[in-house]
């Protein structure tokens, strides 16, 4: 697309362009929106990369995210009353994590450690009926508190992925994550729609019951869009500590929602 055409489209009302795209599926308009929102993909990829090991390349995350942007442009409906930028960020982030899951980038030993911690938290909180502290978790695992914090840092990458696949309703096409709160289902029967709304309520309630600092980390990172470093500055703790709080929060959520899911299915 040449510069003159881009300038012409920039001068148009964006909502009008979206409605035109929905009506015509014009490829030139699609290309225009891809170019316009490409910086958004880099922004999301930059945020995701902060929680990833060094072997995960930033450029790879961007390429994964572009697929999410294209998907968002194809599916966006301006009549839903949702800003495209908000909608696209969810789709881009989801596309990046989908690809990370598919290439299975997390070492098996780290994945196993994450499962052990998640299981210990879930069992303790189910038995005690309350939120458990780090000391109680480390005791349950038979390790020191220092060892527990070290393991949390190592498994932090798995938590970044897990928030995107925290709940499934049958097959992959019916996936519902904490982040997926903007997607209005098309061609979905009323019973499934009601079930998704009920699950969203469970997710929100589970977040509300998190310890105060962990809840703040989830809200600031996923909904206020701050980086882990920025959250550390807000809460006046180190970025490493924020990473630990995030990881524990996700593990608590997975355990609690897993119990709810089992009760609903059972």
C-alpha positions in Angstrom: 0.0 0.0 0.0 1.5 3.3 -1.1 2.0 6.3 1.3 -0.7 8.4 -0.4 -3.4 5.8 0.1 -2.4 5.4 3.7 -2.7 9.2 4.2 -6.2 9.1 2.5 -7.4 6.4 4.9 -5.8 8.1 7.9 -8.0 11.1 7.1 -11.2 9.0 7.3 -13.3 8.2 10.3 -12.0 4.9 11.7 -15.4 3.6 12.7 -16.6 4.2 9.1 -13.7 2.3 7.8 -14.5 -0.7 10.1 -18.1 -0.7 9.0 -16.9 -0.6 5.4 -14.5 -3.5 6.0 -17.3 -5.6 7.7 -19.5 -5.0 4.7 -17.0 -5.5 1.8 -14.1 -7.6 3.3 -11.9 -5.3 1.2 -8.3 -6.6 1.3 -6.8 -3.1 0.9 -8.6 -2.1 4.1 -7.4 -5.2 5.9 -3.8 -4.3 4.9 -4.3 -0.8 6.1 -5.4 -1.9 9.6 -2.6 -4.5 9.8 -0.1 -1.6 9.1 -1.9 0.7 11.5 -1.9 -1.7 14.4 1.4 -3.5 13.9 3.0 -1.4 16.7 0.4 -2.9 19.0 1.7 -6.4 18.3 5.3 -5.2 19.2 3.9 -3.7 22.4 2.2 -6.9 23.5 5.1 -9.1 22.4 7.4 -6.8 24.5 5.2 -7.3 27.6 5.1 -11.1 27.1 8.9 -11.3 26.5 9.6 -9.9 30.0 8.3 -13.1 31.5 10.0 -15.4 29.1 13.4 -17.2 29.2 16.2 -15.8 27.1 15.8 -18.6 24.5 12.5 -17.1 23.5 13.2 -14.5 20.8 11.3 -11.2 20.7 11.0 -11.4 16.9 9.4 -14.8 17.1 6.8 -13.5 19.6 6.0 -10.6 17.2 5.5 -13.0 14.3 3.1 -15.1 16.4 1.2 -12.0 17.4 0.7 -10.9 13.8 -1.5 -13.9 13.3 -3.6 -12.8 16.2 -3.9 -9.3 14.8 -5.0 -10.6 11.4 -7.5 -12.8 13.1 -8.8 -9.8 15.2 -9.2 -7.7 12.1 -11.1 -10.4 10.3 -13.5 -11.0 13.3 -13.9 -7.5 14.7 -17.5 -6.1 14.8 -17.7 -2.4 15.6 -21.4 -2.8 16.5 -20.4 -4.7 19.7 -19.3 -1.5 21.3 -15.7 -2.7 22.1 -12.7 -0.7 21.0 -10.6 -2.5 18.5 -7.4 -1.9 20.4 -8.8 -3.6 23.5 -10.2 -6.5 21.4 -7.0 -6.9 19.4 -4.7 -7.0 22.4 -6.6 -10.0 23.7 -6.4 -11.8 20.4 -2.7 -11.0 19.9 -1.7 -12.1 23.3 -3.7 -15.3 22.9 -2.1 -16.1 19.5 1.4 -15.7 21.1 0.6 -18.0 23.9 -1.1 -20.5 21.6 2.1 -20.8 19.6 4.2 -21.1 22.7 2.1 -24.0 23.9 2.3 -25.7 20.5 6.1 -25.7 20.5 6.2 -26.9 24.1 9.0 -24.5 25.0 8.9 -25.2 28.8 11.4 -27.9 30.0 9.7 -31.0 31.4 11.5 -30.7 34.7 10.2 -27.1 35.2 6.7 -28.1 34.1 6.7 -30.9 36.7 7.9 -28.5 39.5 5.0 -26.2 38.6 2.5 -29.0 38.8 3.9 -30.0 42.2 3.5 -26.5 43.6 0.1 -26.0 42.1 -1.1 -29.4 43.6 0.4 -28.5 47.0 -1.4 -25.2 47.1 -4.7 -26.7 45.9 -4.6 -29.5 48.5 -3.7 -27.3 51.4 -6.3 -24.6 50.7 -8.9 -27.2 50.1 -8.0 -28.9 53.4 -7.7 -25.7 55.5 -10.4 -23.7 53.8 -8.3 -20.6 53.5 -5.4 -19.0 51.7 -2.1 -20.6 52.6 1.2 -18.8 53.2 4.6 -19.4 51.6 5.9 -21.2 54.7 3.0 -23.6 54.7 3.5 -24.4 51.0 7.3 -25.0 51.4 6.7 -27.2 54.4 4.2 -29.3 52.4 6.7 -29.6 49.7 9.5 -30.5 52.1 11.8 -27.7 51.1 13.1 -24.5 52.7 11.4 -21.1 52.0 14.4 -20.0 50.1 14.2 -23.1 47.8 10.5 -22.5 47.3 11.1 -18.9 46.1 13.9 -20.1 43.8 11.6 -22.6 42.2 8.9 -20.0 41.9 11.3 -17.8 39.8 12.1 -20.8 37.6 8.5 -21.7 36.9 7.3 -18.1 36.3 7.2 -18.7 32.5 4.6 -21.5 32.9 2.3 -19.2 34.8 2.4 -16.6 32.0 1.1 -19.3 29.7 -1.4 -20.9 32.1 -3.6 -17.8 32.5 -4.5 -18.2 28.8 -5.7 -21.9 29.1 -7.2 -22.0 32.6 -10.5 -23.4 31.6 -11.9 -25.5 28.8 -15.5 -26.3 27.9 -15.1 -29.5 25.8 -12.8 -29.0 22.8 -10.2 -26.3 22.1 -12.8 -24.2 20.2 -14.7 -23.7 23.4 -11.7 -22.5 25.4 -12.4 -19.8 28.0 -9.5 -18.0 29.7 -9.4 -15.3 32.3 -8.3 -12.9 29.6 -11.0 -14.0 27.2 -13.8 -11.7 28.4 -14.3 -9.7 25.2 -15.1 -12.4 22.6 -18.9 -12.4 21.9 -19.6 -15.9 20.7 -21.2 -16.3 17.2 -23.5 -19.1 16.3 -23.6 -20.4 19.9 -26.6 -21.9 21.4 -28.1 -20.2 24.5 -27.1 -23.0 26.9 -23.4 -22.8 26.1 -23.5 -19.0 26.3 -25.1 -19.1 29.7 -22.4 -21.6 30.8 -19.6 -19.3 29.7 -21.1 -16.4 31.6 -21.3 -18.6 34.7 -17.7 -19.5 34.4 -16.7 -15.9 34.0 -18.4 -15.2 37.3 -16.4 -18.0 38.9 -13.2 -16.6 37.5 -14.0 -13.1 38.8 -14.9 -14.5 42.2 -11.7 -16.5 42.4 -9.6 -13.4 41.6 -11.4 -11.4 44.3 -10.5 -14.1 46.9 -6.7 -13.9 46.2 -4.4 -12.4 48.8 -4.3 -8.6 48.4 -0.9 -8.3 46.8 -1.5 -11.2 44.4 -4.8 -9.7 43.4 -3.2 -6.4 42.7 -0.6 -8.0 40.5 -3.2 -9.8 38.4 -5.3 -6.6 38.0 -2.3 -4.4 37.3 -0.7 -6.8 34.8 -3.6 -8.2 32.9 -6.2 -5.4 33.1 -4.2 -2.2 33.7 -1.5 -3.4 31.3 1.5 -2.6 33.5 4.8 -4.5 33.2 6.1 -6.6 36.1 8.8 -3.9 36.6 6.2 -1.1 36.7 4.1 -3.2 39.2 7.1 -3.6 41.4 7.5 0.2 41.5 3.8 0.6 42.4 3.9 -2.0 45.2 7.5 -1.0 46.2 9.0 -4.5 45.9 11.5 -6.0 43.4 10.5 -7.3 40.0 11.5 -10.8 41.1 9.1 -10.6 44.0 6.3 -9.5 41.6 7.1 -12.5 39.4 6.7 -14.8 42.4 3.4 -13.2 43.4 2.1 -13.6 39.9 3.1 -17.2 39.8 1.4 -18.0 43.1 -1.7 -16.2 42.1 -2.0 -18.2 38.9 -1.4 -21.5 40.8 -4.1 -20.6 43.3 -6.6 -19.7 40.5 -5.9 -22.9 38.7 -6.4 -25.0 41.8 -9.6 -23.2 42.9 -11.1 -23.2 39.4 -10.1 -26.8 38.9 -12.2 -27.7 42.0 -15.2 -25.7 40.7 -14.9 -27.3 37.3 -14.8 -30.8 38.8 -17.9 -30.1 40.9 -19.7 -28.7 37.8 -18.7 -31.6 35.6 -19.4 -34.2 38.3 
